[in-house]
Amino acid sequence: MSDKIKNVAKKVLLAFVLVTIGFALGKEFTRRSMQKQAATAGIVADTTPVTQGNKVNVYYAHASYRCATCNEIERLTKKVMNNEFAAAVRDGRLSYQSFNFQQNEKLAKKFNVAAGCVVVEKIDDGKTTDYEVLNGVWTLYSQPDKFNQYIAEAVRKCLNTQ
């Protein structure tokens, strides 16, 4: 009977290893697929935020490890920037940048960020005068229209008060 138990244990262990490998490959495939979609969609490239004059900076704050949802939130944020605010980006009134809040302590402290989110920062005369941390991206990423509206509303609010 112990040989039978050993065989079952081997099969269970093998199944666990195969499922784990499959899960890892699936995550990597999803990540690469999303990066490829973003690269081919004509999405606004990351730019260095300007902290002089009057403008708005949009940040995507992420952790060192990025899951499929994190990548999707970033892709959707870039898409909003490209579709809704391309003119503002072109004329320098709006910029986009992603940052790792675990590595960039300065920005993480400035915006009180401890988890992935989008931050919209208003700069007047070279100084931050207002910012909004958009944590709602986590509940809206699966509803692109609502996600777009949420991001666009926050950006418009800062752009229109310059």
N, C-alpha and C positions, 0 to 999 in steps of 0.2 A: 504494500500500500504506500510505502514511503516513496517508491519510484513514481507512482502515479501522482503524488503530491508534488514531487520535484518537477515532473513534466508540466503540470498545470502552472506551477510557479514560474517556470521558464517561459511558457507561452504568455502569461500575464505580463511578465517583465518585458518580453519582446514587443508585445502590443503597446505597452506604455512608451517604450523607446520610439517605436514607429509613429505613434500619435504625436509625441513631443517633437520629433523631427518634422513631421507634416505641419504642425502648428507653426514652427519656426520658419519653414519655407513659405508658408502662406502669408505670414506677416511680412517677410522680406519681399515677396512678390507684390503685395499690396503697396508697400512703401515705394518700390521702384516704379510701379505703375502710376502712382499718384505724382511722383516727381516728373515722370515723362509727360503726363497730361499737363502739368503746370508749365513745363518747359515749352510745349508745343502750342499752348493756348494764347501766346502773345501777352502773357501776364507781366505787369510792371515789375521790373527788377528791383531788388533791394537797393536802397540808396542810403547814404550816410545822412543822418538827421542834421538839419541845420539849426543852430541855436542862436542865430543872430537875426535881427529884423522881426517881422511878423509872419508866422507860418504855423502849420499844424504838422505834427509828427505822429504817425501811426506805428505802433510797435506790436509785434506778436512775441510775447514772452513764452518761452518753452523751457522744458527741463532737458537735461543731458540725454535721457532716453526719450525717444519720441515714438508714440504709438500711431496706429493708423488714424485715430480720431484727431490727434495733434496735427498730423500732416494735412488732414482734410480741413481743419479749422484754418490753418495757414493758407492753404490753397484758396479757400473761399474768401478769406480776407484780401488776398492779393487780387482776386477776381473782382471784388467790389471796387478796389482802388482803380483797377484798369477800366472797368465798365462805367463806373459812376463819376470818377474824378480824374480821368486821364488829362484833361486840360489843366487842372490845378497842379498835378504832378509835373507836367511839362513846363509850366511857368514858375515852378519852384515854391509855390504856396503850400504844397503838401508833399511829404516824403513818407516812405515806408522802410522799416527795418525790423528784422527779427533778432532776438537776443536770447541767450541762454541765461535764465535768471539764477542758475546755480553757479555760473562762472562770472557773470557781470554783476557783482554785488552793488556797484554804484547805482545802476538803473533799478535793480531789484529793491534797494532801500528807498530810492527816490519815489517810486510808485507803490511801495509797500506790497510787492508782489512775492508770493510764495507758492504759486501754482500757475499753470498755463492760463493765459488770458490775452486779450487784446487791450492795449492802452492807447487812448487818444489824448495827445498833449497839445495844449495851446501855448505858443511862444509869442510874446509881445515885447518889442524892444530888446530882444535877445534873452529874455527871462521867462521861465515857465510861470504862467499866470493861472493856469487851470489844467486839470487832467481828469480823465474818467477811465476807470478800470472796468472793462466789459467782461465780467465773468459769465454772463448769460450765453456766451458763445457755446458753452458746453451743452446747454439744453436746446439750442437752436440749430446746431450744425446739420442735423438731419432734416431740417426744414429750410432749404436754401432761400426761399423768398423772404421768410421772416428773419433769417440770419442777415441777409443783405440789407433789409430795412433797418435792423438793429444797428449794424455798423455804420451805414450811410447816415442815419439820423444823428449819431454822435459826432461824426466827422463834419456834417453840415452845420451843426450847432457851433462848433469851433470855427469853421471857415467863415460863417456868416457874421460872427461877432468881432471880426478883425477890424 
